[in-house]
Amino acid sequence: MKKATLKKFRAYYRKHGKINNPGLDSHGKPIKEQTDWVWFDRETIEAALAHADRHGKVGGLKMYFGQYDKETINSLPKDCDKKEAYIGRISLVLVPANKTKEGLNDILLSEVSGPIDEGGWNGGAMCPPDCSEGDDD
C-alpha cells in the first residue's frame, strides 16, 4: 500500500469505523457485519519484522486500522478476487517501526526494495468476506 493510500485508508476509518459509524458497501448501503478478523501469513510478518530489524533490535510492527473505500480497494493484491466486498470494511496495514526515546517511528519503506510500497503491508485475508479459512466459534 502506498503511503498516500494508507493516509486515505486511515481517514475513512476515522470518519466511520473509529466512531462506530457504519462503513458503506459498494452499493452505498451501511455494512451490517463488520470485519471479524484479519490474517497475514508468516512470510509477510517475517518480511515486515526484518525491515524493523535493519536498525537494530528496537523494531516491531505498528498495525494501523483503516477502512476500505472505492479508491483504496485498488491497493489490495491483484489476485484478490473479492475487492468490491471489502468496501466499507475495517482492516489492518502492517508497518515496521522502531521504538526510540521520542516514541515509535515508522520506518521509511521507500528506500526498501521488495514486494511492497512505501506505506506498509496490506491485503491480509479478511472475514467477512473470506471466512472460508475457518472460525473459532
RAKA-V830938 format. One line per field, one symbol per residue. ss: DSSP state (2 for helix, 1 for strand, 0 for the rest). phi: phi as a letter, one per 30 degrees, with the letter a starting at -180 (. if undefined). burial: # if it has 16 or more other ideal C-beta (glycine too) atoms within 10 Angstrom, else .. A space follows every 50 residues. Layout:
BEGIN
ss: ???
phi: ???
burial: ???
END
This chain:
BEGIN
ss: 00222222222222200000000100000100000011100222222222 22222000111111111000022220000000222200011111111111 0011110022200000000010001110002220000
phi: .ddddeddeddddddcddcicedcddcicdddbdecabbcdeeddddddd ddddcjdccabccddabdbdddddddeeddcbeedddicdbbbcbdbccb ddkdcdddcdccckdbcddkdbjddcbdcccddjbcd
burial: ##..##.###.##..##.....###.....#...#..#.#...#..##.. ##......#.#########..##.##...#..#.##############.. .....##.#......#########.##.##.......
END
